[in-house]
Amino acid sequence: MGILGMNCRNREFIGRYNERERYPLVDDKLKTKLLAEDYGLAMPALRFVVSQQHEIGHIERKLYDFDGFVLKPAKGSGGKGILVITGRHGDKFVKASGAEIGIEDIRRHMTNTLAGLYSLSGQPDVVIVEDLIEFDDSFEGYSHEGVPDIRIVVFQGYPVMAMLRLATHASDGKANLHQGAVGVGLDIGSGRCLHAVQFAQKIKRHPDTDKPLNEIRIGDWRQLMILAARCYDMTGLGYIGTDIVLDKSRGPQLLELNARPGLSIQVANGEGLLPRLRHIEAMIRTHWKILPGYHKPLSNRPPHADAEDRVDYVIRTFGRHQ
């Protein structure tokens, strides 16, 4: 079935195409955000950063003007430590799940973040406070208690596989498949639903809203794919996962990047990644006349120099619905 396994991914794609010195560009969400700002890629606006414990004592003053916001650890992974606040109820903050928490809960969460509770290596971290995404109307009824996001795996600048992640009550409003979110495999050519799973089991309807998943088709699909493809140009990392949201008024927005994207996207698509990755490798070898036994990164520059051309190539090559 062309399934990409963890060892093959680590050795032949992450290890081969991702230079170690570039990892901090994506492992640190603050660095990613500042880099994207310089590069002109759309991301949710950064409001402020908390880096010292003494800043937390009167944090309510900074949060006073925000009805909704998102707290993130700069070096978190797997959705850990992300706190989504969608509104206020008196002096309480309302989470995406509808649960209410107080300012002391916010302070405690920030303190834990600074201490490195959610960071990749357990090292001290910083808190990012950014704008809340208002999801596009096309997702109405498809995501429960949270904002849906789209994961696109990009290889050598070419988007090769995509899935939509839909929050559920089980996932506490987070678009994380391991926590119970729904994964919807998307046709790379059109953004239409191909296949859907929850906890690795195939499903046809959203478990909380009962809305049929086979009717999903993502708007602004080509622009969303171009945004993903440009992340390769921005970081120089050959194998990355791009997480993108579709905002109601601002269009596609980059949430974060991952230099070690997980393999569950294949489960959501009901199809393996390996044939597409090998296709791109073969195409690049042919273009650059590189021998098959070559074991170093093939090139820093793909055959299609522009992100738009790379997106059009994969739409023609891997798309099912034209």
Secondary structure by P-SEA (a helix, b strand, c coil): cccccaaaaaccccccccccccccccccaaaaaaaaaaacccccccccccccccccccccccccccccbbbbcccccccccbbbbccccccbbbccccccccaaaaaaaaaaaaaccccccccbbbbbbbbbbbcccccccccccbbbbbbbbbccccccbbbbbbbccccccccccccbbbbbbbcccccccccccccccccccccccccccccccccaaaaaaaaaaaccccccccbbbbbbbbbccccbbbccccccccccccccccccaaaaaaaaaaaaaaaaccccccccccccccccccaaaaaaaaaacccccc
